[in-house]
């Protein structure tokens, strides 16, 4: 049977990590995979998470099954974090999933179950998992204009003009903040316009928010999502704790359904649980237990918010530092990096130029030109700036 299989294509991002590890050059820089690193190049366990882990280990008395929906305290905490203060808070239901990718798949399966001929509109470009996950669930995928490669910003006019064509059988997938891969975020005015279009044309908004807290701040990053949730009858949300809690390997995420009533939201939740039963049955518990502990303990929540704020401020500082290092070498070519938010920026470099970064400078980045700002260290900025200008000359 398996002799008939063709060779699988290596993952374009994860394969970079393996190549980076095998590179013997001391000056090497990993700007590929999307993980946060401190100035020592480490992805630390957050102090709030460490303290929560002590509580969980001390108080946990069993490893028995939790249930198809995962941790209900975690589910409630995710809804509270994203939707408190909106009308959607009282008409929403959440299911814990194996990371945000699990949430994307469960919500895609739910949409296919409800309306098999659904088309999901995604940004051009978008997160590498969006298209394959939607298509694997049997949904059609259509790209809408988003990033202007000349200005390195969102092309709002082109985006809104195209989304005006979406209708009742369509789902519009939006990045809640810190757009992956570009780093260019839509404005609050864009969120308002998209909300109006959703109500006028009847498409379903689908928000993927994987980087809350890494852009402008925890509350600010949810402002657009909350405006949408407060003003539409139905929407779905995929959220992740990988970045803002540093729980990458724990695969901690949630799928949230907002409907016109709690009864309808719970009906959708029930169908997600049926779908989960035929896939992974139930999500891993440890990460969800840690998040629920942090968010239900005022002292731990305060520690976590402070840590998250420091991480966000460091990302902003790295952006400005890299731009200043480029300017010090006589160029304003990469000034746009200061305007982007979160972990990523699309540089505009070609695959060939990205190859030169790797081969000549031991700087690893994704072939589409995306760099992970959080992979930089302060003492590398001049080196990276010189490399960027060299390969782009």
C-alpha positions in Angstrom: 0.0 0.0 0.0 2.5 2.6 1.1 4.9 2.0 -1.8 2.4 3.9 -3.9 2.8 7.1 -1.8 4.8 10.0 -3.3 7.4 11.7 -1.1 6.0 14.3 1.2 7.2 17.9 0.7 9.1 19.2 3.7 7.4 21.9 5.8 8.9 25.2 4.6 9.2 26.6 8.1 9.9 23.6 10.3 12.6 22.4 7.9 14.4 25.7 8.4 14.7 24.9 12.1 16.5 21.7 11.3 18.8 23.4 8.9 19.6 26.1 11.4 20.4 23.6 14.1 22.9 21.8 11.8 24.6 25.1 10.7 28.0 25.3 12.5 28.5 29.0 12.0 28.6 30.9 15.3 27.0 34.1 13.8 23.9 32.3 12.7 20.5 34.0 13.3 17.1 32.2 13.2 14.4 34.5 11.9 12.3 31.6 10.6 9.9 29.7 13.0 7.4 31.9 14.8 8.5 31.6 18.5 9.3 34.4 20.9 12.9 34.5 22.1 14.6 36.7 24.7 17.9 38.4 24.3 19.7 35.2 25.2 18.0 33.5 22.2 15.8 31.4 24.5 12.0 30.8 24.6 11.5 31.1 28.4 8.8 29.7 30.5 6.9 32.7 31.8 7.0 33.3 35.6 3.2 33.3 35.8 3.1 29.9 34.1 5.8 28.5 36.4 3.8 29.6 39.4 0.6 28.2 38.0 2.4 24.9 37.2 3.4 24.5 40.9 -0.3 24.9 41.9 -1.5 22.5 39.3 1.0 19.8 40.2 0.4 20.3 44.0 -3.4 20.1 43.7 -4.0 17.7 40.8 -5.1 14.3 42.1 -5.9 12.4 38.9 -5.0 12.0 35.3 -8.5 10.7 34.3 -10.2 12.0 31.2 -11.5 15.5 31.4 -14.2 15.4 28.6 -14.7 16.1 25.0 -14.8 19.9 25.5 -11.6 19.9 27.5 -11.3 22.2 30.6 -14.5 24.2 31.0 -12.8 26.7 33.3 -10.3 27.3 30.5 -13.1 27.7 28.0 -14.8 30.3 30.1 -11.6 32.1 30.7 -11.0 32.3 26.9 -14.4 33.8 26.3 -13.9 36.2 29.2 -10.5 37.3 27.8 -11.9 38.0 24.4 -15.5 38.9 24.8 -16.1 40.5 28.2 -18.0 43.8 27.7 -19.6 42.7 24.4 -23.1 41.5 23.7 -21.5 38.3 22.3 -20.3 37.3 25.8 -23.7 35.9 26.8 -24.4 34.2 23.5 -21.1 32.3 23.0 -19.8 28.8 23.6 -16.2 27.5 23.6 -14.4 24.2 23.1 -10.8 23.6 24.0 -8.8 22.4 21.1 -5.2 21.2 20.3 -3.8 24.6 19.6 -5.3 27.2 17.3 -4.7 24.8 14.4 -7.1 22.4 16.1 -9.6 25.3 16.4 -9.3 26.2 12.8 -10.0 22.6 11.7 -12.9 22.0 14.1 -14.6 25.3 13.0 -13.9 24.4 9.3 -15.5 21.0 9.9 -18.5 22.7 11.6 -19.0 25.0 8.7 -18.8 22.2 6.2 -21.4 20.3 8.2 -23.7 23.3 8.3 -23.1 24.4 4.7 -21.0 22.1 2.5 -20.6 24.6 -0.4 -19.1 27.3 1.8 -16.2 29.4 0.4 -13.7 30.7 2.9 -12.1 34.0 1.9 -8.5 34.5 3.3 -6.0 37.3 3.0 -3.4 37.4 0.3 -1.0 36.4 1.7 -2.1 34.5 4.8 -1.0 32.1 7.5 0.5 29.0 5.9 -2.1 26.7 7.6 -5.2 28.6 6.6 -5.6 27.3 3.0 -4.7 23.6 3.6 -6.8 23.3 6.8 -9.9 24.8 5.1 -9.5 22.6 2.0 -8.9 19.5 4.1 -12.3 20.1 5.6 -13.9 20.2 2.2 -14.3 24.0 1.9 -13.5 26.1 -1.1 -10.8 28.8 -0.6 -10.7 32.3 -2.2 -8.0 34.9 -1.6 -8.9 38.6 -1.1 -6.5 41.6 -1.6 -4.8 42.6 1.6 -1.1 43.5 1.5 0.3 46.1 -0.9 3.9 44.9 -1.7 4.9 48.5 -2.6 3.8 50.3 0.5 4.1 47.2 2.8 0.8 48.2 4.3 -2.8 46.9 4.1 -4.5 48.0 0.8 -7.8 48.8 2.5 -9.6 50.1 -0.6 -8.9 46.9 -2.6 -9.7 44.7 0.4 -13.1 46.3 1.1 -14.0 46.4 -2.6 -13.4 42.7 -2.9 -15.1 41.7 0.4 -18.2 43.6 -0.8 -18.7 40.7 -3.2 -18.9 38.1 -0.4 -22.4 36.7 0.4 -24.4 34.4 2.6 -22.5 31.2 1.5 -19.1 32.8 2.3 -16.9 33.0 5.3 -14.4 35.9 5.7 -11.3 34.9 7.7 -9.7 37.8 9.5 -6.5 38.0 11.5 -7.4 39.5 14.9 -4.1 41.3 15.3 -0.4 40.9 14.3 -1.1 39.6 10.8 0.9 36.5 9.9 3.0 36.7 7.7 3.1 40.4 6.9 2.8 42.2 10.3 0.5 44.8 8.6 -2.8 45.1 10.5 -6.2 46.5 9.4 -7.3 49.7 11.1 -10.3 50.0 13.5 -12.1 51.8 10.6 -11.6 48.7 8.5 -13.1 46.5 11.3 -16.1 48.8 11.3 -16.5 48.6 7.5 -16.2 44.8 7.5 -18.8 44.6 10.3 -21.1 46.7 8.1 -20.5 44.4 5.1 -21.1 41.3 7.1 -24.5 42.6 8.3 -25.4 43.9 4.8 -24.3 40.9 2.7 -24.7 38.0 5.2 -21.2 36.5 5.2 -19.9 34.8 8.4 -16.8 36.5 10.0 -14.1 34.1 11.2 -11.4 35.7 13.4 -8.1 33.9 14.0 -6.4 35.6 16.9 -3.1 33.9 17.8 -1.0 36.9 19.0 -3.2 38.9 21.4 -1.0 41.1 23.5 1.9 41.2 21.0 0.7 44.1 18.9 -0.5 47.2 20.8 -1.5 45.5 24.1 -3.8 42.9 25.4 -7.0 45.0 25.3 -6.1 47.0 22.3 -5.4 43.9 20.2 -9.0 42.6 20.8 -10.7 45.9 20.0 -11.6 45.1 16.4 -12.7 41.6 17.2 -14.9 43.0 20.0 -16.5 45.6 17.8 -17.4 42.8 15.3 -18.7 40.5 18.0 -20.8 43.3 19.5 -22.5 44.0 16.2 -23.0 40.8 14.3 -25.4 37.9 14.9 -23.0 35.1 14.3 -19.2 34.7 14.1 -16.5 32.1 15.0 -13.2 32.6 16.6 -10.0 30.5 16.8 -7.6 31.6 19.6 -4.2 30.3 20.8 -2.2 30.5 24.0 1.0 29.5 22.3 2.5 33.0 22.1 1.0 35.1 24.8 1.4 32.3 27.4 4.5 30.8 25.8 2.8 27.3 25.7 3.9 26.3 22.3 4.4 22.6 22.9 1.3 22.3 25.1 -1.0 22.9 22.1 -3.5 25.0 24.0 -6.3 26.7 22.0 -10.0 27.2 21.8 -12.8 27.4 19.2 -15.5 29.9 20.1 -18.9 30.1 18.4 -21.0 33.3 18.7 -24.6 33.0 17.8 -27.9 34.9 18.2 -28.6 33.0 21.4 -26.8 30.9 24.0 -29.0 28.0 23.0 -27.8 28.2 19.3 -24.2 28.6 20.4 -24.4 25.5 22.6 -26.0 23.5 19.7 -23.0 24.4 17.6 -20.7 23.4 20.5 -22.4 20.0 20.6 -21.7 19.4 17.0 -18.1 20.4 17.4 -17.8 17.8 20.2 -19.2 15.2 17.8 -16.6 16.1 15.2 -13.8 16.1 17.8 -14.9 12.6 18.9 -14.1 11.3 15.4 -10.8 13.1 15.3 -8.7 13.5 18.5 -11.5 12.8 21.1 -10.3 15.3 23.6 -7.5 17.9 23.8 -4.4 17.8 26.1 -5.1 19.1 29.6 -1.9 20.5 31.0 -1.7 23.8 29.1 -5.4 24.6 29.6 -5.0 23.9 33.4 -2.1 26.4 33.5 -4.0 29.1 31.6 -7.2 28.6 33.7 -5.1 28.9 36.9 -3.4 32.1 35.8 -6.6 33.8 34.6 -8.6 32.8 37.7 -6.0 34.0 40.2 -5.7 37.8 40.4 -2.1 37.8 41.5 -1.0 35.5 38.7 -3.0 37.4 36.2 -1.2 40.6 37.2 2.2 38.9 36.8 1.2 37.5 33.4 0.0 40.8 32.1 3.2 42.5 33.2 5.3 39.8 31.5 3.3 40.0 28.3 3.6 43.8 28.3 7.4 43.5 28.6 7.5 41.0 25.7 5.3 43.4 23.5 7.6 46.4 24.4 10.7 44.3 23.5 9.2 43.5 20.1 8.6 47.2 19.4 12.1 48.0 20.6 13.6 45.4 18.3 11.7 46.8 15.3 12.9 50.4 16.0 16.4 49.1 16.7 16.6 47.2 13.4 15.3 50.2 11.4 17.8 52.5 13.2 20.6 50.1 12.4 19.7 50.2 8.7 19.4 54.0 8.7 22.9 54.2 10.3 24.2 52.5 7.1 22.6 55.2 5.0 19.3 53.6 4.0 15.6 54.1 4.8 14.6 51.0 2.7 13.2 49.1 5.7 11.5 51.9 7.6 8.1 50.1 7.1 9.2 47.5 9.7 8.4 50.1 12.4 4.8 50.3 11.2 4.2 46.5 11.5 3.0 44.8 14.6 3.6 41.6 16.4 6.3 39.0 15.6 6.5 39.2 11.8 7.3 41.5 8.9 7.4 40.7 5.2 10.6 42.3 4.0 9.9 42.2 0.2 13.0 40.1 -0.3 12.8 37.5 -3.1 13.4 33.8 -2.5 16.9 34.2 -4.1 17.7 37.1 -1.7 16.5 35.0 1.2 18.8 32.2 0.0 21.7 34.6 0.0 20.9 35.6 3.6 21.2 32.0 4.6 24.2 31.1 2.5 26.3 34.2 2.9 25.2 35.4 6.4 23.8 32.3 8.2 20.5 34.3 8.6 17.5 31.9 8.2 14.2 33.3 7.1 11.1 32.0 5.3 11.3 32.0 1.5 8.3 34.4 1.1 10.4 37.1 2.8 8.9 36.9 6.2 11.2 37.5 9.2 10.5 36.8 12.8 11.4 40.0 14.7 11.2 38.1 18.0 14.1 35.9 16.8 16.5 38.9 16.9 18.8 39.7 19.7 19.9 43.3 20.4 23.6 42.6 19.6 22.7 41.2 16.2 20.9 44.2 14.8 23.9 45.8 13.0 24.9 42.5 11.5 21.3 41.8 10.3 20.9 45.3 8.9 24.1 45.0 6.9 23.0 41.6 5.5 19.6 43.0 4.5 21.1 45.9 2.6 23.7 43.7 1.0 21.3 41.1 -0.5 18.8 43.8 -1.5 21.3 46.0 -3.3 
